[in-house]
């Protein structure tokens, strides 16, 4: 399936490629063909929309993506556009997706010890999987929170 900005992606393949050409450590993107890049962008967009709870509401009921959003008063976001940080988060997550499967990578930011022979490693983290890695989530933290298995929803009237 082709990347179509506004329908199944927040960025075009061309925009993502332009960003990656100026980004250090983007070897996975540079070494991938356009089909792999498109798959990564589409998967990144789906992951963001399915695992993040975005503030506000969809600008147009039934629109294909979570953005653009309405009801973000005081955040400097109008209801007709997608913030740059959301678009960058999708591209950064696509790079992660090209290098690994975030659906199977555990978060090792909690406390845990592992010992193999004389080598002992201590991780800070819960071992819980984070589909959106912290550096990528930082791009959108002002606009979203992580979805949880059981959570409460804010009631707006």
C-alpha positions as CSV (number, residue, x, y, z in Angstrom):
1,X,0.0,0.0,0.0
2,X,1.4,3.4,-0.9
3,X,1.9,6.2,1.6
4,X,-0.7,8.9,1.2
5,X,-0.2,11.9,3.4
6,X,-3.4,12.7,5.2
7,X,-5.0,9.3,4.5
8,X,-2.7,6.7,6.0
9,X,0.3,8.8,7.0
10,X,1.2,12.1,8.6
11,X,4.2,12.6,6.2
12,X,4.9,11.7,2.6
13,X,7.7,9.4,1.7
14,X,9.6,12.3,0.2
15,X,9.3,14.4,3.4
16,X,10.6,11.4,5.5
17,X,13.5,10.8,3.1
18,X,14.5,14.5,3.1
19,X,14.5,14.4,7.0
20,X,16.5,11.2,7.1
21,X,19.1,12.5,4.6
22,X,20.0,15.1,7.2
23,X,19.8,12.9,10.2
24,X,22.9,11.1,11.6
25,X,22.6,7.3,12.3
26,X,19.9,6.8,9.7
27,X,21.6,3.8,8.0
28,X,18.6,1.6,8.3
29,X,16.5,4.1,6.3
30,X,19.2,4.9,3.8
31,X,19.8,1.2,3.2
32,X,16.2,0.4,2.7
33,X,14.2,0.5,-0.6
34,X,11.1,2.6,-1.0
35,X,8.8,-0.3,-0.3
36,X,10.4,-1.0,3.0
37,X,10.4,2.7,3.9
38,X,6.7,2.9,3.0
39,X,5.9,-0.1,5.2
40,X,7.8,1.4,8.1
41,X,6.0,4.7,7.8
42,X,2.6,3.1,7.6
43,X,3.3,0.8,10.5
44,X,4.7,3.8,12.6
45,X,1.5,5.8,11.9
46,X,-0.7,2.9,12.9
47,X,1.3,2.3,16.1
48,X,1.0,5.9,17.1
49,X,-2.7,6.1,16.5
50,X,-3.4,2.8,18.2
51,X,-1.1,3.1,21.2
52,X,-1.4,6.8,22.1
53,X,-4.4,8.5,23.5
54,X,-4.4,11.9,21.9
55,X,-5.7,15.1,23.5
56,X,-8.7,16.8,22.0
57,X,-10.9,15.2,19.4
58,X,-10.7,14.5,15.7
59,X,-11.2,17.7,13.7
60,X,-13.6,15.9,11.4
61,X,-15.6,12.9,12.7
62,X,-14.6,9.8,10.8
63,X,-11.4,11.1,9.4
64,X,-8.9,8.3,8.6
65,X,-6.2,9.4,11.1
66,X,-6.2,10.8,14.6
67,X,-4.8,14.1,13.4
68,X,-5.8,16.9,12.8
69,X,-7.4,17.5,16.2
70,X,-9.7,20.0,17.6
71,X,-10.1,21.1,21.2
72,X,-6.4,21.8,21.9
73,X,-7.0,25.3,23.2
74,X,-3.8,27.1,24.3
75,X,-1.5,24.6,22.6
76,X,-0.9,26.6,19.5
77,X,-2.4,23.9,17.3
78,X,-5.2,24.7,14.8
79,X,-7.7,22.1,13.8
80,X,-6.5,21.9,10.2
81,X,-2.9,20.8,10.6
82,X,-0.7,18.2,12.1
83,X,2.1,19.5,14.4
84,X,5.6,19.2,13.2
85,X,6.5,17.1,16.3
86,X,3.8,14.6,15.5
87,X,5.1,14.2,11.9
88,X,8.7,13.9,13.2
89,X,7.7,11.3,15.7
90,X,6.2,9.2,12.9
91,X,9.5,9.4,10.9
92,X,11.6,8.6,13.9
93,X,9.4,5.7,14.8
94,X,9.6,4.4,11.2
95,X,13.4,4.4,11.6
96,X,13.0,2.3,14.8
97,X,10.6,0.0,12.9
98,X,13.2,-0.6,10.1
99,X,15.8,-1.6,12.7
100,X,13.7,-3.8,15.0
101,X,10.1,-4.8,15.8
102,X,8.9,-2.5,18.7
103,X,6.1,-4.9,19.3
104,X,8.6,-7.5,20.6
105,X,11.3,-5.3,22.2
106,X,11.1,-5.1,26.0
107,X,11.7,-1.8,27.8
108,X,14.7,-2.3,30.0
109,X,14.4,1.0,31.8
110,X,13.5,-0.6,35.2
111,X,15.5,-2.5,37.8
112,X,16.5,-6.0,37.0
113,X,19.8,-7.9,37.4
114,X,21.1,-10.5,35.0
115,X,24.2,-12.5,35.6
116,X,25.9,-14.6,33.0
117,X,29.2,-16.1,34.3
118,X,31.3,-13.3,35.7
119,X,29.3,-10.6,33.8
120,X,26.5,-8.9,35.7
121,X,24.2,-6.3,34.2
122,X,21.6,-4.2,36.0
123,X,18.8,-2.6,34.0
124,X,16.5,0.2,35.0
125,X,13.0,-0.6,33.9
126,X,10.1,-2.9,34.3
127,X,10.8,-5.2,31.4
128,X,7.4,-4.0,30.0
129,X,7.3,-3.4,26.3
130,X,6.9,0.2,25.1
131,X,5.8,0.2,21.5
132,X,6.7,3.9,21.3
133,X,10.3,4.3,22.6
134,X,10.9,7.2,25.1
135,X,12.9,9.4,22.7
136,X,10.1,9.1,20.1
137,X,7.3,9.7,22.7
138,X,9.1,12.8,23.8
139,X,8.1,14.4,20.5
140,X,4.4,14.0,21.2
141,X,4.2,14.0,25.0
142,X,2.5,17.4,24.9
143,X,-0.3,16.0,22.8
144,X,-0.7,12.4,24.0
145,X,-0.4,9.9,26.8
146,X,0.3,6.2,26.4
147,X,-2.7,3.9,26.2
148,X,-2.9,1.4,29.0
149,X,-4.8,-1.9,29.2
150,X,-7.1,-0.5,31.8
151,X,-7.4,3.2,32.0
152,X,-9.8,6.0,32.7
153,X,-10.9,8.5,30.1
154,X,-11.3,12.2,30.6
155,X,-15.0,13.2,30.3
156,X,-15.4,16.5,28.5
157,X,-18.8,18.2,28.5
